[in-house]
Amino acid sequence: MGKTTFTLKKQHLPTKTCLVCGRPFTWRKKWEKVWEEVKYCSDRCRSQRNKKNLENT
């Protein structure tokens, strides 16, 4: 009983906007420790980040 944790309700989860597709995405448990570093909603968007940059130049 020494460890106190808090739970987040689904409607109260933080959200961000994907830098590649522009869609909103919500916090996931697997991103708990790195949420501030998360920029992309999926592996697909993460792999396309360089392709988008090349198209804009």
mmCIF file of the N, C-alpha and C atoms, coordinates in Angstrom:
data_MODEL
# 
_entry.id   MODEL 
# 
loop_
_atom_site.group_PDB 
_atom_site.id 
_atom_site.type_symbol 
_atom_site.label_atom_id 
_atom_site.label_alt_id 
_atom_site.label_comp_id 
_atom_site.label_asym_id 
_atom_site.label_entity_id 
_atom_site.label_seq_id 
_atom_site.pdbx_PDB_ins_code 
_atom_site.Cartn_x 
_atom_site.Cartn_y 
_atom_site.Cartn_z 
_atom_site.occupancy 
_atom_site.B_iso_or_equiv 
_atom_site.pdbx_formal_charge 
_atom_site.auth_seq_id 
_atom_site.auth_comp_id 
_atom_site.auth_asym_id 
_atom_site.auth_atom_id 
_atom_site.pdbx_PDB_model_num 
ATOM 1   N N  . MET A 1 1  ? 0.803   -1.196 0.000   1.00 0.00 ? 1  MET A N  1 
ATOM 2   C CA . MET A 1 1  ? 0.000   0.000  0.000   1.00 0.00 ? 1  MET A CA 1 
ATOM 3   C C  . MET A 1 1  ? 0.847   1.262  0.000   1.00 0.00 ? 1  MET A C  1 
ATOM 4   N N  . GLY A 1 2  ? 2.162   1.149  -0.026  1.00 0.00 ? 2  GLY A N  1 
ATOM 5   C CA . GLY A 1 2  ? 3.030   2.299  0.055   1.00 0.00 ? 2  GLY A CA 1 
ATOM 6   C C  . GLY A 1 2  ? 3.057   3.135  -1.222  1.00 0.00 ? 2  GLY A C  1 
ATOM 7   N N  . LYS A 1 3  ? 2.812   2.514  -2.370  1.00 0.00 ? 3  LYS A N  1 
ATOM 8   C CA . LYS A 1 3  ? 2.899   3.236  -3.630  1.00 0.00 ? 3  LYS A CA 1 
ATOM 9   C C  . LYS A 1 3  ? 1.539   3.814  -4.005  1.00 0.00 ? 3  LYS A C  1 
ATOM 10  N N  . THR A 1 4  ? 1.512   5.111  -4.258  1.00 0.00 ? 4  THR A N  1 
ATOM 11  C CA . THR A 1 4  ? 0.271   5.767  -4.646  1.00 0.00 ? 4  THR A CA 1 
ATOM 12  C C  . THR A 1 4  ? 0.323   6.066  -6.133  1.00 0.00 ? 4  THR A C  1 
ATOM 13  N N  . THR A 1 5  ? -0.694  5.658  -6.852  1.00 0.00 ? 5  THR A N  1 
ATOM 14  C CA . THR A 1 5  ? -0.788  5.961  -8.276  1.00 0.00 ? 5  THR A CA 1 
ATOM 15  C C  . THR A 1 5  ? -2.113  6.641  -8.538  1.00 0.00 ? 5  THR A C  1 
ATOM 16  N N  . PHE A 1 6  ? -2.151  7.379  -9.621  1.00 0.00 ? 6  PHE A N  1 
ATOM 17  C CA . PHE A 1 6  ? -3.409  7.994  -10.002 1.00 0.00 ? 6  PHE A CA 1 
ATOM 18  C C  . PHE A 1 6  ? -3.844  7.415  -11.332 1.00 0.00 ? 6  PHE A C  1 
ATOM 19  N N  . THR A 1 7  ? -5.115  7.382  -11.547 1.00 0.00 ? 7  THR A N  1 
ATOM 20  C CA . THR A 1 7  ? -5.639  6.879  -12.803 1.00 0.00 ? 7  THR A CA 1 
ATOM 21  C C  . THR A 1 7  ? -6.254  8.031  -13.583 1.00 0.00 ? 7  THR A C  1 
ATOM 22  N N  . LEU A 1 8  ? -6.128  7.939  -14.883 1.00 0.00 ? 8  LEU A N  1 
ATOM 23  C CA . LEU A 1 8  ? -6.711  8.942  -15.756 1.00 0.00 ? 8  LEU A CA 1 
ATOM 24  C C  . LEU A 1 8  ? -7.957  8.367  -16.408 1.00 0.00 ? 8  LEU A C  1 
ATOM 25  N N  . LYS A 1 9  ? -9.010  9.109  -16.391 1.00 0.00 ? 9  LYS A N  1 
ATOM 26  C CA . LYS A 1 9  ? -10.211 8.706  -17.115 1.00 0.00 ? 9  LYS A CA 1 
ATOM 27  C C  . LYS A 1 9  ? -9.992  9.010  -18.587 1.00 0.00 ? 9  LYS A C  1 
ATOM 28  N N  . LYS A 1 10 ? -10.622 8.242  -19.466 1.00 0.00 ? 10 LYS A N  1 
ATOM 29  C CA . LYS A 1 10 ? -10.396 8.421  -20.894 1.00 0.00 ? 10 LYS A CA 1 
ATOM 30  C C  . LYS A 1 10 ? -10.714 9.836  -21.376 1.00 0.00 ? 10 LYS A C  1 
ATOM 31  N N  . GLN A 1 11 ? -11.731 10.451 -20.831 1.00 0.00 ? 11 GLN A N  1 
ATOM 32  C CA . GLN A 1 11 ? -12.072 11.793 -21.278 1.00 0.00 ? 11 GLN A CA 1 
ATOM 33  C C  . GLN A 1 11 ? -11.082 12.844 -20.782 1.00 0.00 ? 11 GLN A C  1 
ATOM 34  N N  . HIS A 1 12 ? -10.217 12.495 -19.845 1.00 0.00 ? 12 HIS A N  1 
ATOM 35  C CA . HIS A 1 12 ? -9.259  13.434 -19.292 1.00 0.00 ? 12 HIS A CA 1 
ATOM 36  C C  . HIS A 1 12 ? -7.827  13.181 -19.763 1.00 0.00 ? 12 HIS A C  1 
ATOM 37  N N  . LEU A 1 13 ? -7.631  12.314 -20.747 1.00 0.00 ? 13 LEU A N  1 
ATOM 38  C CA . LEU A 1 13 ? -6.292  12.030 -21.230 1.00 0.00 ? 13 LEU A CA 1 
ATOM 39  C C  . LEU A 1 13 ? -5.749  13.216 -22.026 1.00 0.00 ? 13 LEU A C  1 
ATOM 40  N N  . PRO A 1 14 ? -4.463  13.526 -21.881 1.00 0.00 ? 14 PRO A N  1 
ATOM 41  C CA . PRO A 1 14 ? -3.872  14.616 -22.662 1.00 0.00 ? 14 PRO A CA 1 
ATOM 42  C C  . PRO A 1 14 ? -3.836  14.254 -24.142 1.00 0.00 ? 14 PRO A C  1 
ATOM 43  N N  . THR A 1 15 ? -3.876  15.255 -24.991 1.00 0.00 ? 15 THR A N  1 
ATOM 44  C CA . THR A 1 15 ? -3.815  15.037 -26.436 1.00 0.00 ? 15 THR A CA 1 
ATOM 45  C C  . THR A 1 15 ? -2.733  15.916 -27.049 1.00 0.00 ? 15 THR A C  1 
ATOM 46  N N  . LYS A 1 16 ? -2.283  15.507 -28.214 1.00 0.00 ? 16 LYS A N  1 
ATOM 47  C CA . LYS A 1 16 ? -1.337  16.272 -29.024 1.00 0.00 ? 16 LYS A CA 1 
ATOM 48  C C  . LYS A 1 16 ? -1.773  16.153 -30.473 1.00 0.00 ? 16 LYS A C  1 
ATOM 49  N N  . THR A 1 17 ? -1.194  16.988 -31.334 1.00 0.00 ? 17 THR A N  1 
ATOM 50  C CA . THR A 1 17 ? -1.458  16.924 -32.765 1.00 0.00 ? 17 THR A CA 1 
ATOM 51  C C  . THR A 1 17 ? -0.208  16.389 -33.457 1.00 0.00 ? 17 THR A C  1 
ATOM 52  N N  . CYS A 1 18 ? -0.402  15.419 -34.326 1.00 0.00 ? 18 CYS A N  1 
ATOM 53  C CA . CYS A 1 18 ? 0.703   14.803 -35.059 1.00 0.00 ? 18 CYS A CA 1 
ATOM 54  C C  . CYS A 1 18 ? 1.328   15.830 -36.005 1.00 0.00 ? 18 CYS A C  1 
ATOM 55  N N  . LEU A 1 19 ? 2.652   15.905 -36.040 1.00 0.00 ? 19 LEU A N  1 
ATOM 56  C CA . LEU A 1 19 ? 3.350   16.862 -36.888 1.00 0.00 ? 19 LEU A CA 1 
ATOM 57  C C  . LEU A 1 19 ? 3.277   16.517 -38.371 1.00 0.00 ? 19 LEU A C  1 
ATOM 58  N N  . VAL A 1 20 ? 2.998   15.247 -38.699 1.00 0.00 ? 20 VAL A N  1 
ATOM 59  C CA . VAL A 1 20 ? 2.964   14.821 -40.097 1.00 0.00 ? 20 VAL A CA 1 
ATOM 60  C C  . VAL A 1 20 ? 1.553   14.888 -40.667 1.00 0.00 ? 20 VAL A C  1 
ATOM 61  N N  . CYS A 1 21 ? 0.604   14.211 -40.026 1.00 0.00 ? 21 CYS A N  1 
ATOM 62  C CA . CYS A 1 21 ? -0.748  14.127 -40.586 1.00 0.00 ? 21 CYS A CA 1 
ATOM 63  C C  . CYS A 1 21 ? -1.703  15.165 -40.011 1.00 0.00 ? 21 CYS A C  1 
ATOM 64  N N  . GLY A 1 22 ? -1.337  15.778 -38.889 1.00 0.00 ? 22 GLY A N  1 
ATOM 65  C CA . GLY A 1 22 ? -2.178  16.812 -38.303 1.00 0.00 ? 22 GLY A CA 1 
ATOM 66  C C  . GLY A 1 22 ? -3.354  16.297 -37.496 1.00 0.00 ? 22 GLY A C  1 
ATOM 67  N N  . ARG A 1 23 ? -3.448  14.998 -37.331 1.00 0.00 ? 23 ARG A N  1 
ATOM 68  C CA . ARG A 1 23 ? -4.552  14.419 -36.560 1.00 0.00 ? 23 ARG A CA 1 
ATOM 69  C C  . ARG A 1 23 ? -4.241  14.462 -35.067 1.00 0.00 ? 23 ARG A C  1 
ATOM 70  N N  . PRO A 1 24 ? -5.266  14.636 -34.250 1.00 0.00 ? 24 PRO A N  1 
ATOM 71  C CA . PRO A 1 24 ? -5.033  14.590 -32.808 1.00 0.00 ? 24 PRO A CA 1 
ATOM 72  C C  . PRO A 1 24 ? -4.859  13.144 -32.345 1.00 0.00 ? 24 PRO A C  1 
ATOM 73  N N  . PHE A 1 25 ? -4.009  12.957 -31.352 1.00 0.00 ? 25 PHE A N  1 
ATOM 74  C CA . PHE A 1 25 ? -3.853  11.633 -30.745 1.00 0.00 ? 25 PHE A CA 1 
ATOM 75  C C  . PHE A 1 25 ? -3.739  11.802 -29.249 1.00 0.00 ? 25 PHE A C  1 
ATOM 76  N N  . THR A 1 26 ? -4.114  10.748 -28.534 1.00 0.00 ? 26 THR A N  1 
ATOM 77  C CA . THR A 1 26 ? -4.172  10.833 -27.074 1.00 0.00 ? 26 THR A CA 1 
ATOM 78  C C  . THR A 1 26 ? -3.037  10.043 -26.436 1.00 0.00 ? 26 THR A C  1 
ATOM 79  N N  . TRP A 1 27 ? -2.809  10.356 -25.183 1.00 0.00 ? 27 TRP A N  1 
ATOM 80  C CA . TRP A 1 27 ? -1.783  9.721  -24.359 1.00 0.00 ? 27 TRP A CA 1 
ATOM 81  C C  . TRP A 1 27 ? -1.995  8.218  -24.309 1.00 0.00 ? 27 TRP A C  1 
ATOM 82  N N  . ARG A 1 28 ? -0.899  7.478  -24.369 1.00 0.00 ? 28 ARG A N  1 
ATOM 83  C CA . ARG A 1 28 ? -0.943  6.024  -24.216 1.00 0.00 ? 28 ARG A CA 1 
ATOM 84  C C  . ARG A 1 28 ? -0.044  5.628  -23.059 1.00 0.00 ? 28 ARG A C  1 
ATOM 85  N N  . LYS A 1 29 ? -0.378  4.550  -22.422 1.00 0.00 ? 29 LYS A N  1 
ATOM 86  C CA . LYS A 1 29 ? 0.406   4.057  -21.286 1.00 0.00 ? 29 LYS A CA 1 
ATOM 87  C C  . LYS A 1 29 ? 1.871   3.847  -21.666 1.00 0.00 ? 29 LYS A C  1 
ATOM 88  N N  . LYS A 1 30 ? 2.126   3.346  -22.874 1.00 0.00 ? 30 LYS A N  1 
ATOM 89  C CA . LYS A 1 30 ? 3.511   3.081  -23.274 1.00 0.00 ? 30 LYS A CA 1 
ATOM 90  C C  . LYS A 1 30 ? 4.310   4.366  -23.475 1.00 0.00 ? 30 LYS A C  1 
ATOM 91  N N  . TRP A 1 31 ? 3.637   5.533  -23.584 1.00 0.00 ? 31 TRP A N  1 
ATOM 92  C CA . TRP A 1 31 ? 4.311   6.817  -23.713 1.00 0.00 ? 31 TRP A CA 1 
ATOM 93  C C  . TRP A 1 31 ? 4.419   7.538  -22.378 1.00 0.00 ? 31 TRP A C  1 
ATOM 94  N N  . GLU A 1 32 ? 4.073   6.883  -21.291 1.00 0.00 ? 32 GLU A N  1 
ATOM 95  C CA . GLU A 1 32 ? 3.992   7.511  -19.979 1.00 0.00 ? 32 GLU A CA 1 
ATOM 96  C C  . GLU A 1 32 ? 5.270   8.272  -19.601 1.00 0.00 ? 32 GLU A C  1 
ATOM 97  N N  . LYS A 1 33 ? 6.423   7.667  -19.820 1.00 0.00 ? 33 LYS A N  1 
ATOM 98  C CA . LYS A 1 33 ? 7.677   8.279  -19.395 1.00 0.00 ? 33 LYS A CA 1 
ATOM 99  C C  . LYS A 1 33 ? 8.269   9.228  -20.425 1.00 0.00 ? 33 LYS A C  1 
ATOM 100 N N  . VAL A 1 34 ? 7.800   9.173  -21.667 1.00 0.00 ? 34 VAL A N  1 
ATOM 101 C CA . VAL A 1 34 ? 8.383   9.997  -22.734 1.00 0.00 ? 34 VAL A CA 1 
ATOM 102 C C  . VAL A 1 34 ? 7.350   10.888 -23.425 1.00 0.00 ? 34 VAL A C  1 
ATOM 103 N N  . TRP A 1 35 ? 6.238   11.156 -22.777 1.00 0.00 ? 35 TRP A N  1 
ATOM 104 C CA . TRP A 1 35 ? 5.137   11.906 -23.398 1.00 0.00 ? 35 TRP A CA 1 
ATOM 105 C C  . TRP A 1 35 ? 5.608   13.252 -23.947 1.00 0.00 ? 35 TRP A C  1 
ATOM 106 N N  . GLU A 1 36 ? 6.496   13.931 -23.267 1.00 0.00 ? 36 GLU A N  1 
ATOM 107 C CA . GLU A 1 36 ? 6.971   15.237 -23.735 1.00 0.00 ? 36 GLU A CA 1 
ATOM 108 C C  . GLU A 1 36 ? 7.751   15.122 -25.048 1.00 0.00 ? 36 GLU A C  1 
ATOM 109 N N  . GLU A 1 37 ? 8.320   13.954 -25.320 1.00 0.00 ? 37 GLU A N  1 
ATOM 110 C CA . GLU A 1 37 ? 9.113   13.750 -26.529 1.00 0.00 ? 37 GLU A CA 1 
ATOM 111 C C  . GLU A 1 37 ? 8.293   13.219 -27.701 1.00 0.00 ? 37 GLU A C  1 
ATOM 112 N N  . VAL A 1 38 ? 7.082   12.762 -27.464 1.00 0.00 ? 38 VAL A N  1 
ATOM 113 C CA . VAL A 1 38 ? 6.254   12.165 -28.511 1.00 0.00 ? 38 VAL A CA 1 
ATOM 114 C C  . VAL A 1 38 ? 5.763   13.260 -29.460 1.00 0.00 ? 38 VAL A C  1 
ATOM 115 N N  . LYS A 1 39 ? 5.989   13.055 -30.777 1.00 0.00 ? 39 LYS A N  1 
ATOM 116 C CA . LYS A 1 39 ? 5.601   14.052 -31.777 1.00 0.00 ? 39 LYS A CA 1 
ATOM 117 C C  . LYS A 1 39 ? 4.690   13.478 -32.856 1.00 0.00 ? 39 LYS A C  1 
ATOM 118 N N  . TYR A 1 40 ? 4.688   12.153 -32.986 1.00 0.00 ? 40 TYR A N  1 
ATOM 119 C CA . TYR A 1 40 ? 3.975   11.502 -34.086 1.00 0.00 ? 40 TYR A CA 1 
ATOM 120 C C  . TYR A 1 40 ? 2.963   10.507 -33.547 1.00 0.00 ? 40 TYR A C  1 
ATOM 121 N N  . CYS A 1 41 ? 1.851   10.358 -34.237 1.00 0.00 ? 41 CYS A N  1 
ATOM 122 C CA . CYS A 1 41 ? 0.773   9.501  -33.754 1.00 0.00 ? 41 CYS A CA 1 
ATOM 123 C C  . CYS A 1 41 ? 1.023   8.016  -34.015 1.00 0.00 ? 41 CYS A C  1 
ATOM 124 N N  . SER A 1 42 ? 1.907   7.698  -34.952 1.00 0.00 ? 42 SER A N  1 
ATOM 125 C CA . SER A 1 42 ? 2.113   6.293  -35.306 1.00 0.00 ? 42 SER A CA 1 
ATOM 126 C C  . SER A 1 42 ? 3.503   6.090  -35.893 1.00 0.00 ? 42 SER A C  1 
ATOM 127 N N  . ASP A 1 43 ? 3.885   4.837  -36.044 1.00 0.00 ? 43 ASP A N  1 
ATOM 128 C CA . ASP A 1 43 ? 5.157   4.512  -36.683 1.00 0.00 ? 43 ASP A CA 1 
ATOM 129 C C  . ASP A 1 43 ? 5.149   4.967  -38.140 1.00 0.00 ? 43 ASP A C  1 
ATOM 130 N N  . ARG A 1 44 ? 4.001   4.887  -38.782 1.00 0.00 ? 44 ARG A N  1 
ATOM 131 C CA . ARG A 1 44 ? 3.895   5.313  -40.176 1.00 0.00 ? 44 ARG A CA 1 
ATOM 132 C C  . ARG A 1 44 ? 4.227   6.799  -40.319 1.00 0.00 ? 44 ARG A C  1 
ATOM 133 N N  . CYS A 1 45 ? 3.652   7.627  -39.467 1.00 0.00 ? 45 CYS A N  1 
ATOM 134 C CA . CYS A 1 45 ? 3.938   9.063  -39.519 1.00 0.00 ? 45 CYS A CA 1 
ATOM 135 C C  . CYS A 1 45 ? 5.394   9.345  -39.155 1.00 0.00 ? 45 CYS A C  1 
ATOM 136 N N  . ARG A 1 46 ? 5.912   8.606  -38.194 1.00 0.00 ? 46 ARG A N  1 
ATOM 137 C CA . ARG A 1 46 ? 7.305   8.800  -37.798 1.00 0.00 ? 46 ARG A CA 1 
ATOM 138 C C  . ARG A 1 46 ? 8.249   8.480  -38.951 1.00 0.00 ? 46 ARG A C  1 
ATOM 139 N N  . SER A 1 47 ? 7.931   7.448  -39.734 1.00 0.00 ? 47 SER A N  1 
ATOM 140 C CA . SER A 1 47 ? 8.790   7.082  -40.858 1.00 0.00 ? 47 SER A CA 1 
ATOM 141 C C  . SER A 1 47 ? 8.607   8.034  -42.045 1.00 0.00 ? 47 SER A C  1 
ATOM 142 N N  . GLN A 1 48 ? 7.468   8.718  -42.121 1.00 0.00 ? 48 GLN A N  1 
ATOM 143 C CA . GLN A 1 48 ? 7.208   9.645  -43.225 1.00 0.00 ? 48 GLN A CA 1 
ATOM 144 C C  . GLN A 1 48 ? 7.665   11.066 -42.928 1.00 0.00 ? 48 GLN A C  1 
ATOM 145 N N  . ARG A 1 49 ? 8.183   11.337 -41.740 1.00 0.00 ? 49 ARG A N  1 
ATOM 146 C CA . ARG A 1 49 ? 8.565   12.697 -41.377 1.00 0.00 ? 49 ARG A CA 1 
ATOM 147 C C  . ARG A 1 49 ? 9.618   13.262 -42.313 1.00 0.00 ? 49 ARG A C  1 
ATOM 148 N N  . ASN A 1 50 ? 10.593  12.439 -42.724 1.00 0.00 ? 50 ASN A N  1 
ATOM 149 C CA . ASN A 1 50 ? 11.631  12.915 -43.620 1.00 0.00 ? 50 ASN A CA 1 
ATOM 150 C C  . ASN A 1 50 ? 11.102  13.103 -45.040 1.00 0.00 ? 50 ASN A C  1 
ATOM 151 N N  . LYS A 1 51 ? 10.183  12.271 -45.466 1.00 0.00 ? 51 LYS A N  1 
ATOM 152 C CA . LYS A 1 51 ? 9.601   12.407 -46.799 1.00 0.00 ? 51 LYS A CA 1 
ATOM 153 C C  . LYS A 1 51 ? 8.838   13.717 -46.913 1.00 0.00 ? 51 LYS A C  1 
ATOM 154 N N  . LYS A 1 52 ? 8.132   14.102 -45.862 1.00 0.00 ? 52 LYS A N  1 
ATOM 155 C CA . LYS A 1 52 ? 7.379   15.352 -45.876 1.00 0.00 ? 52 LYS A CA 1 
ATOM 156 C C  . LYS A 1 52 ? 8.340   16.536 -45.950 1.00 0.00 ? 52 LYS A C  1 
ATOM 157 N N  . ASN A 1 53 ? 9.441   16.473 -45.222 1.00 0.00 ? 53 ASN A N  1 
ATOM 158 C CA . ASN A 1 53 ? 10.426  17.547 -45.252 1.00 0.00 ? 53 ASN A CA 1 
ATOM 159 C C  . ASN A 1 53 ? 11.064  17.677 -46.651 1.00 0.00 ? 53 ASN A C  1 
ATOM 160 N N  . LEU A 1 54 ? 11.313  16.569 -47.328 1.00 0.00 ? 54 LEU A N  1 
ATOM 161 C CA . LEU A 1 54 ? 11.910  16.603 -48.655 1.00 0.00 ? 54 LEU A CA 1 
ATOM 162 C C  . LEU A 1 54 ? 10.957  17.195 -49.677 1.00 0.00 ? 54 LEU A C  1 
ATOM 163 N N  . GLU A 1 55 ? 9.661   16.948 -49.535 1.00 0.00 ? 55 GLU A N  1 
ATOM 164 C CA . GLU A 1 55 ? 8.668   17.475 -50.463 1.00 0.00 ? 55 GLU A CA 1 
ATOM 165 C C  . GLU A 1 55 ? 8.528   18.986 -50.343 1.00 0.00 ? 55 GLU A C  1 
ATOM 166 N N  . ASN A 1 56 ? 8.738   19.525 -49.151 1.00 0.00 ? 56 ASN A N  1 
ATOM 167 C CA . ASN A 1 56 ? 8.582   20.961 -48.935 1.00 0.00 ? 56 ASN A CA 1 
ATOM 168 C C  . ASN A 1 56 ? 9.767   21.778 -49.441 1.00 0.00 ? 56 ASN A C  1 
ATOM 169 N N  . THR A 1 57 ? 10.883  21.134 -49.745 1.00 0.00 ? 57 THR A N  1 
ATOM 170 C CA . THR A 1 57 ? 12.065  21.876 -50.186 1.00 0.00 ? 57 THR A CA 1 
ATOM 171 C C  . THR A 1 57 ? 12.179  21.916 -51.683 1.00 0.00 ? 57 THR A C  1 
# 
